[in-house]
Amino acid sequence: MRKHIKISDWLKAALIRAVRTFAQTAAAMIGVAALMSEVSWAEVLSASLLSAILSILMSVGGLPEAKDSESFGNFGR
């Protein structure tokens, strides 16, 4: 039996996960550069945004952080 959650709970959990993923990707990309002057900020931003978007898309399948959720399609009721 599938459990139901409010869309606001799912959205909050998905956005928190996306922000964390963005920050982790940015930190990894910056850490690769030997010096701060060698950091390609456009590439850091691009990779971080892509990872945040992918995180939200993956959250559609389910979020363990969202209370009583299995997937995005189980909201309402």
C-alpha distances in whole Angstrom, upper triangle without the diagonal:
4,7,10,13,17,19,21,19,18,22,24,22,22,26,27,25,28,31,30,30,33,35,35,36,39,40,40,42,44,44,45,49,52,53,51,54,52,49,48,46,45,43,42,41,39,38,36,35,33,31,30,29,27,25,24,23,21,20,18,16,15,16,16,19,17,15,12,11,10,12,15,13,11,14,15,14
4,7,10,13,15,18,16,15,18,20,18,19,22,23,22,24,27,27,27,30,32,32,33,36,37,37,39,41,42,43,46,49,50,48,51,49,46,45,43,42,40,39,37,36,34,33,31,30,28,27,26,24,22,21,20,18,16,14,13,11,13,14,16,14,13,9,8,7,9,11,10,7,10,12,12
4,7,10,13,15,13,12,16,17,16,17,20,21,21,23,26,26,26,29,31,30,32,34,36,36,38,40,41,42,45,48,49,47,50,48,45,44,42,41,40,38,36,36,34,32,31,30,28,26,25,24,22,20,20,18,16,14,13,11,12,12,14,11,10,6,6,7,9,11,10,7,8,10,10
4,7,9,12,11,10,14,15,15,16,19,20,20,22,24,25,25,28,30,30,31,34,35,36,37,40,40,42,45,48,48,46,49,48,44,43,41,40,39,37,35,34,33,31,29,29,27,25,24,23,21,19,19,18,15,14,14,12,12,13,14,10,9,7,6,8,9,9,9,5,5,6,7
4,6,8,7,7,10,12,11,13,16,17,17,19,21,22,23,25,27,28,29,31,32,33,35,37,38,40,42,45,46,44,46,45,41,40,38,37,36,34,32,32,31,28,27,27,25,22,22,22,19,17,18,17,14,13,14,11,11,12,12,8,7,7,6,9,9,8,9,6,4,6,8
4,5,5,7,9,10,11,13,14,16,17,19,20,22,23,25,26,28,29,31,32,33,35,37,38,40,42,45,45,43,45,44,41,40,37,36,36,33,31,31,30,28,26,26,25,22,21,22,19,16,18,18,14,14,15,13,13,14,13,9,9,10,9,12,11,9,10,8,5,5,8
4,5,5,6,9,10,10,12,14,15,16,18,20,21,22,24,26,26,28,30,31,32,34,36,37,39,43,43,40,42,42,38,37,34,33,32,31,28,28,27,25,23,23,22,19,18,19,17,13,15,16,12,11,14,12,12,14,13,10,11,12,10,12,10,8,9,9,5,7,10
4,5,5,6,9,10,10,12,14,15,16,18,20,21,23,24,26,27,29,30,31,33,34,36,38,41,41,39,41,40,37,36,32,32,32,29,27,27,27,24,22,23,22,18,18,19,17,14,16,17,14,13,16,14,13,15,13,10,11,13,12,15,13,11,13,12,9,10,13
4,6,5,6,9,10,11,12,14,16,17,18,20,22,23,24,26,27,29,30,32,33,35,37,40,40,38,40,40,36,35,33,32,32,29,27,28,27,24,22,23,21,18,18,19,16,14,16,16,12,13,15,12,10,12,9,6,8,10,9,12,12,10,13,11,9,11,13
4,6,5,6,9,10,11,12,14,16,16,18,20,21,22,24,26,27,28,30,32,33,35,39,39,37,39,38,34,33,31,30,29,27,25,25,24,21,20,20,18,15,15,16,13,10,12,12,9,9,11,9,8,10,8,6,8,10,8,10,9,7,10,10,8,11,14
4,5,5,6,9,10,10,12,14,15,16,18,20,21,22,24,26,27,28,30,32,34,37,37,34,36,36,32,31,28,27,27,25,22,23,22,19,17,18,17,13,13,14,12,9,12,13,9,10,13,11,10,13,11,9,12,14,12,13,11,9,12,12,11,13,16
4,6,5,6,9,10,11,12,14,15,17,18,20,21,23,24,26,27,29,31,33,36,35,33,35,35,31,31,28,27,27,24,22,23,22,19,18,19,17,14,15,16,13,11,14,14,11,13,15,13,11,12,10,8,11,14,13,15,14,12,15,15,13,15,18
4,6,5,6,9,10,11,12,14,16,17,18,20,21,23,24,26,27,29,31,34,35,32,35,34,30,30,27,27,26,24,22,23,21,18,17,18,16,13,14,14,11,10,13,12,9,11,13,10,7,9,6,6,9,12,10,12,12,11,15,14,13,16,19
4,6,5,6,9,10,10,12,14,15,16,18,20,21,22,24,26,27,29,33,33,31,33,32,28,28,25,25,24,21,19,20,18,15,14,15,13,10,10,11,8,6,9,9,6,9,11,9,7,10,8,8,12,14,12,13,11,10,14,14,14,16,20
4,5,5,6,9,10,10,12,14,15,16,18,20,21,22,24,26,28,31,31,28,31,30,26,25,23,22,22,19,17,18,17,14,12,14,12,9,10,11,9,7,11,12,9,12,14,13,11,13,11,11,14,17,15,16,15,13,17,17,16,19,22
4,5,5,6,9,10,11,12,14,15,17,18,20,21,23,25,27,30,30,27,30,29,26,25,23,23,22,19,18,19,18,14,14,15,13,10,12,13,10,10,13,13,11,14,16,14,11,12,9,11,14,17,15,17,16,15,19,19,18,21,24
4,6,5,6,9,10,11,12,14,15,17,18,20,21,23,25,28,29,27,29,28,25,24,22,22,21,18,17,18,16,13,13,13,11,8,10,11,7,8,11,10,9,12,13,12,9,11,9,10,14,17,15,15,15,14,18,19,18,21,24
4,5,5,6,9,10,10,12,14,15,16,18,20,21,23,27,27,25,27,26,22,22,19,19,18,15,14,14,13,10,9,10,8,5,7,8,5,6,10,10,9,12,14,14,12,14,12,13,17,19,17,18,16,15,19,20,19,22,26
4,5,5,6,9,10,11,12,14,15,16,18,20,22,25,25,22,25,24,21,20,17,18,17,14,13,14,13,9,9,12,10,7,10,11,9,10,13,14,13,16,18,17,14,16,14,15,19,22,20,21,19,18,22,23,22,25,28
4,5,5,6,9,10,11,12,14,15,16,19,21,24,24,22,25,24,20,21,18,19,18,15,14,15,14,10,11,13,10,8,12,12,10,11,15,14,13,17,18,17,14,15,13,15,18,21,20,20,20,19,23,24,23,26,29
4,5,5,6,9,10,11,12,14,15,17,19,22,23,21,24,23,19,19,17,17,16,13,12,13,11,8,9,10,6,6,9,9,7,10,12,12,12,15,17,16,14,15,14,16,20,22,20,20,19,19,23,24,24,27,30
4,6,5,6,9,10,11,12,14,16,17,21,21,19,21,20,16,16,14,14,13,10,9,10,8,5,6,8,6,5,9,10,9,11,14,14,14,17,19,19,17,19,17,19,23,25,23,23,22,21,24,26,26,28,32
4,5,5,6,9,10,11,12,14,16,19,19,17,19,19,15,16,13,15,14,10,10,12,11,7,10,12,10,9,13,14,12,14,17,17,17,20,22,21,19,20,18,20,24,26,25,25,24,24,27,28,28,31,34
4,5,5,6,9,10,10,13,15,18,19,17,20,19,16,16,15,16,14,11,12,13,11,8,11,12,9,10,14,14,12,15,17,16,17,20,21,21,18,19,18,21,24,26,25,25,24,24,28,29,29,32,35
4,5,5,6,9,10,11,13,16,17,16,18,17,13,13,12,13,11,8,9,10,7,5,9,10,7,9,12,12,11,14,16,16,17,20,21,21,20,21,20,22,26,28,26,26,25,24,28,29,30,33,36
4,5,5,6,8,10,11,15,15,13,15,14,11,11,9,11,9,6,7,9,8,6,9,11,10,11,14,15,14,17,19,19,20,23,24,24,22,24,22,25,28,31,29,29,27,27,30,32,32,35,38
4,6,5,6,9,10,13,13,12,15,14,11,13,12,14,12,9,11,13,11,9,13,14,12,13,17,17,16,19,21,21,22,25,26,26,24,24,23,26,29,31,30,30,29,29,32,34,33,36,40
4,5,5,6,9,12,14,13,16,14,11,12,12,14,12,9,12,13,10,10,13,14,12,14,17,17,16,19,21,20,22,25,26,26,24,24,24,26,30,32,30,30,29,29,33,34,34,37,41
4,5,5,7,11,12,11,13,11,8,9,9,11,8,6,9,10,8,9,12,13,12,14,17,17,17,20,22,21,23,26,27,27,26,27,26,29,32,34,32,32,30,30,34,35,35,39,42
4,5,6,9,9,8,10,9,6,8,8,11,10,7,10,12,11,11,14,16,15,16,19,20,20,23,25,24,26,29,30,30,28,29,28,30,34,36,34,34,33,33,36,38,38,41,44
4,5,7,9,9,12,11,9,11,12,15,13,10,14,16,14,13,17,18,17,18,22,21,21,24,26,25,27,30,31,30,29,29,28,31,34,37,35,35,34,34,37,39,39,42,45
4,6,9,10,12,10,8,10,12,14,12,10,14,15,13,14,18,18,17,19,22,22,22,25,26,26,28,31,31,31,30,31,30,33,36,38,36,36,35,35,38,40,40,44,47
4,6,7,8,6,6,8,11,13,12,11,14,16,14,15,19,19,19,21,24,24,24,27,29,29,30,33,34,34,33,34,33,35,39,41,39,39,38,37,41,43,43,46,49
4,7,9,7,8,11,14,17,15,14,18,19,18,19,22,23,23,25,27,27,28,31,32,32,34,37,37,37,36,36,35,38,41,44,42,42,41,41,44,46,46,49,52
4,5,5,7,11,12,16,15,14,17,19,19,19,22,24,23,25,28,28,29,31,33,33,35,38,39,39,37,37,36,39,42,45,43,43,42,42,45,47,46,49,53
4,5,5,9,10,13,14,12,15,17,17,17,20,22,22,23,26,27,27,29,31,32,33,36,37,37,35,36,34,37,40,43,41,41,40,40,43,45,44,47,50
4,6,8,10,13,14,13,15,18,18,19,21,23,23,25,27,28,29,31,33,34,35,38,39,39,38,39,37,40,43,46,44,44,42,42,45,47,46,49,53
4,6,9,12,11,12,14,16,16,17,20,21,22,24,26,27,27,30,31,32,33,36,38,38,36,38,36,39,42,45,43,42,41,40,44,46,45,48,52
4,6,9,8,8,11,13,13,14,16,18,18,20,22,23,24,26,28,28,30,33,34,34,33,34,33,35,39,41,39,39,37,37,40,42,42,44,48
4,5,5,6,9,10,11,12,14,16,17,18,20,21,23,25,26,27,29,31,33,33,32,34,33,35,38,41,38,38,36,35,38,41,40,43,47
4,5,5,6,8,10,10,12,14,15,16,18,20,21,23,24,25,27,29,31,32,30,32,31,32,36,39,36,36,34,33,36,38,38,40,44
4,5,5,6,9,10,11,12,14,15,16,18,20,21,23,24,26,28,30,31,30,32,31,32,36,38,36,35,33,32,35,37,37,39,43
4,5,5,6,8,10,10,12,14,15,16,18,20,21,22,24,26,28,29,28,30,29,31,35,37,34,34,32,31,33,36,36,39,42
4,6,5,6,8,10,11,12,14,15,16,19,20,21,22,25,27,27,26,28,27,29,32,34,32,32,30,29,32,34,34,37,41
4,6,5,6,8,10,10,12,14,15,17,18,20,21,23,25,26,25,27,26,27,31,33,31,31,28,27,30,32,32,35,38
4,5,5,6,9,10,11,12,14,16,17,18,20,22,24,25,24,27,26,27,31,33,30,30,27,26,29,31,31,34,38
4,6,5,6,9,10,11,12,14,15,16,18,21,22,23,22,24,24,26,29,31,28,28,26,25,28,30,30,33,37
4,5,5,6,9,10,10,13,14,15,16,19,21,21,20,22,21,23,26,29,26,26,24,23,26,28,28,31,35
4,5,5,6,9,10,11,12,14,15,17,20,20,20,22,21,22,26,28,25,25,23,21,24,27,26,29,33
4,5,5,6,9,10,11,12,14,16,18,19,19,22,21,22,26,28,25,24,21,20,23,26,26,29,32
4,5,5,6,9,10,10,12,15,16,17,16,19,18,20,23,25,22,22,20,19,22,24,25,28,31
4,5,5,6,9,10,11,13,15,16,15,17,16,17,21,23,20,20,18,17,20,22,22,25,29
4,5,5,6,9,10,11,14,15,15,18,17,18,22,23,20,20,17,15,18,21,21,24,27
4,5,5,6,8,10,12,13,14,16,17,18,21,22,19,18,15,15,18,20,21,24,27
4,5,5,6,9,10,11,10,13,13,14,18,19,16,16,14,13,16,18,19,22,26
4,5,5,7,10,10,10,13,13,13,17,18,15,14,12,10,14,16,16,19,23
4,5,6,8,10,11,14,15,15,18,19,15,14,11,10,13,15,16,19,23
4,5,6,7,9,12,13,13,17,17,14,12,10,10,13,15,16,20,23
4,5,5,6,9,10,10,13,14,11,10,7,7,11,12,13,17,20
4,5,8,11,12,11,14,14,11,9,6,5,8,10,11,15,18
4,7,10,12,12,14,14,10,7,5,7,8,10,13,16,19
4,7,9,8,11,10,7,5,4,6,9,9,11,15,17
4,5,5,8,9,6,6,7,8,12,11,12,16,18
4,6,7,8,7,7,9,11,14,13,14,18,20
4,6,9,8,10,11,12,16,14,15,17,20
4,6,6,8,9,10,13,11,11,14,16
4,6,9,11,12,14,12,11,13,15
4,7,10,11,13,10,10,12,13
4,6,8,9,7,8,11,13
4,7,8,7,10,13,14
4,5,6,8,12,14
4,5,6,10,13
4,6,9,11
4,7,9
4,7
4
